[in-house]
Amino acid sequence: MKQNNLYLIIGALVAPVIAFGIYAYREETSPKGVELRIDDSGVSVQEN
């Protein structure tokens, strides 16, 4: 039973680290620049 608790604690500590790594990677690889959107409500410009 003690070993199962240890695995649970390690998993709870590792999961946020992995999630943050994936988030940081996606933010670094996302294209930077300006987004121009034209739709029924008009033209919108958004800086990324």
Biotite code that builds the C-alpha atoms (Angstrom):
import biotite.structure as struc

atoms = struc.array([
    struc.Atom([0.000, 0.000, 0.000], chain_id="A", res_id=1, res_name="MET", atom_name="CA", element="C"),
    struc.Atom([2.839, 2.416, 0.775], chain_id="A", res_id=2, res_name="LYS", atom_name="CA", element="C"),
    struc.Atom([4.379, 1.855, -2.647], chain_id="A", res_id=3, res_name="GLN", atom_name="CA", element="C"),
    struc.Atom([1.086, 2.739, -4.366], chain_id="A", res_id=4, res_name="ASN", atom_name="CA", element="C"),
    struc.Atom([0.964, 6.016, -2.454], chain_id="A", res_id=5, res_name="ASN", atom_name="CA", element="C"),
    struc.Atom([4.513, 6.791, -3.521], chain_id="A", res_id=6, res_name="LEU", atom_name="CA", element="C"),
    struc.Atom([3.585, 6.245, -7.196], chain_id="A", res_id=7, res_name="TYR", atom_name="CA", element="C"),
    struc.Atom([0.558, 8.500, -6.748], chain_id="A", res_id=8, res_name="LEU", atom_name="CA", element="C"),
    struc.Atom([2.654, 11.291, -5.230], chain_id="A", res_id=9, res_name="ILE", atom_name="CA", element="C"),
    struc.Atom([5.311, 11.020, -7.952], chain_id="A", res_id=10, res_name="ILE", atom_name="CA", element="C"),
    struc.Atom([2.622, 11.073, -10.653], chain_id="A", res_id=11, res_name="GLY", atom_name="CA", element="C"),
    struc.Atom([0.986, 14.115, -9.080], chain_id="A", res_id=12, res_name="ALA", atom_name="CA", element="C"),
    struc.Atom([4.321, 15.945, -9.143], chain_id="A", res_id=13, res_name="LEU", atom_name="CA", element="C"),
    struc.Atom([5.393, 14.881, -12.640], chain_id="A", res_id=14, res_name="VAL", atom_name="CA", element="C"),
    struc.Atom([2.083, 15.562, -14.429], chain_id="A", res_id=15, res_name="ALA", atom_name="CA", element="C"),
    struc.Atom([2.129, 19.383, -13.970], chain_id="A", res_id=16, res_name="PRO", atom_name="CA", element="C"),
    struc.Atom([5.764, 19.526, -15.093], chain_id="A", res_id=17, res_name="VAL", atom_name="CA", element="C"),
    struc.Atom([4.917, 17.673, -18.302], chain_id="A", res_id=18, res_name="ILE", atom_name="CA", element="C"),
    struc.Atom([1.826, 19.826, -18.876], chain_id="A", res_id=19, res_name="ALA", atom_name="CA", element="C"),
    struc.Atom([3.836, 23.028, -18.435], chain_id="A", res_id=20, res_name="PHE", atom_name="CA", element="C"),
    struc.Atom([6.489, 21.742, -20.840], chain_id="A", res_id=21, res_name="GLY", atom_name="CA", element="C"),
    struc.Atom([3.883, 21.066, -23.514], chain_id="A", res_id=22, res_name="ILE", atom_name="CA", element="C"),
    struc.Atom([2.321, 24.497, -22.950], chain_id="A", res_id=23, res_name="TYR", atom_name="CA", element="C"),
    struc.Atom([5.681, 26.274, -23.156], chain_id="A", res_id=24, res_name="ALA", atom_name="CA", element="C"),
    struc.Atom([6.623, 24.381, -26.336], chain_id="A", res_id=25, res_name="TYR", atom_name="CA", element="C"),
    struc.Atom([3.361, 25.317, -28.033], chain_id="A", res_id=26, res_name="ARG", atom_name="CA", element="C"),
    struc.Atom([3.763, 28.974, -27.060], chain_id="A", res_id=27, res_name="GLU", atom_name="CA", element="C"),
    struc.Atom([7.312, 29.079, -28.423], chain_id="A", res_id=28, res_name="GLU", atom_name="CA", element="C"),
    struc.Atom([6.399, 27.430, -31.717], chain_id="A", res_id=29, res_name="THR", atom_name="CA", element="C"),
    struc.Atom([3.207, 29.391, -32.359], chain_id="A", res_id=30, res_name="SER", atom_name="CA", element="C"),
    struc.Atom([3.479, 31.865, -35.239], chain_id="A", res_id=31, res_name="PRO", atom_name="CA", element="C"),
    struc.Atom([3.980, 35.479, -34.245], chain_id="A", res_id=32, res_name="LYS", atom_name="CA", element="C"),
    struc.Atom([2.518, 38.393, -36.131], chain_id="A", res_id=33, res_name="GLY", atom_name="CA", element="C"),
    struc.Atom([-0.842, 39.879, -36.987], chain_id="A", res_id=34, res_name="VAL", atom_name="CA", element="C"),
    struc.Atom([-4.089, 38.014, -37.544], chain_id="A", res_id=35, res_name="GLU", atom_name="CA", element="C"),
    struc.Atom([-6.543, 39.583, -39.984], chain_id="A", res_id=36, res_name="LEU", atom_name="CA", element="C"),
    struc.Atom([-10.089, 38.253, -39.881], chain_id="A", res_id=37, res_name="ARG", atom_name="CA", element="C"),
    struc.Atom([-12.882, 39.231, -42.256], chain_id="A", res_id=38, res_name="ILE", atom_name="CA", element="C"),
    struc.Atom([-16.367, 37.916, -41.519], chain_id="A", res_id=39, res_name="ASP", atom_name="CA", element="C"),
    struc.Atom([-20.002, 38.986, -41.316], chain_id="A", res_id=40, res_name="ASP", atom_name="CA", element="C"),
    struc.Atom([-19.322, 41.355, -38.414], chain_id="A", res_id=41, res_name="SER", atom_name="CA", element="C"),
    struc.Atom([-16.572, 43.202, -40.301], chain_id="A", res_id=42, res_name="GLY", atom_name="CA", element="C"),
    struc.Atom([-12.807, 43.319, -40.269], chain_id="A", res_id=43, res_name="VAL", atom_name="CA", element="C"),
    struc.Atom([-10.801, 42.593, -37.129], chain_id="A", res_id=44, res_name="SER", atom_name="CA", element="C"),
    struc.Atom([-7.055, 42.839, -36.637], chain_id="A", res_id=45, res_name="VAL", atom_name="CA", element="C"),
    struc.Atom([-5.385, 41.097, -33.712], chain_id="A", res_id=46, res_name="GLN", atom_name="CA", element="C"),
    struc.Atom([-1.702, 41.079, -32.800], chain_id="A", res_id=47, res_name="GLU", atom_name="CA", element="C"),
    struc.Atom([-0.384, 37.682, -31.676], chain_id="A", res_id=48, res_name="ASN", atom_name="CA", element="C"),
])
